[in-house]
């Protein structure tokens, strides 16, 4: 015969890679660590600060909702607050909103400057 038989060689990659494929997972692990410190951790901190701010709301605080409505808190309930947003002919205009809809707590006297 002119052509010799070709046999498969024994797999020697396990002997060549002592880490067992861990180096292939290293970039994925590093990406997760970077995402944790750049995205997930700051978002968790921001959510914790917002929850603390919402739990400390009291009557008389001036706030801005996430929808952009500025007003003064008139009444605080367990889940809802009543916000005075304007003065009308027949008294003040008040809306009732969820506590979680508060976006920002304004310094005292800010609404008078507007």
Long-range contacts (C-beta under 8 A, 24 or more apart in sequence): 53-102, 53-105, 54-99, 54-100, 54-102, 57-81, 57-99, 57-102, 57-105, 61-105, 61-106, 62-105, 62-106, 62-107, 62-108, 62-109, 62-110, 62-111, 63-102, 63-103, 63-104, 63-105, 63-106, 64-102, 64-103, 64-104, 64-106, 65-97, 65-101, 65-102, 65-103, 66-101, 66-102, 66-103, 67-101, 69-95, 70-106, 70-110, 70-111, 70-114, 71-95, 71-111, 72-111
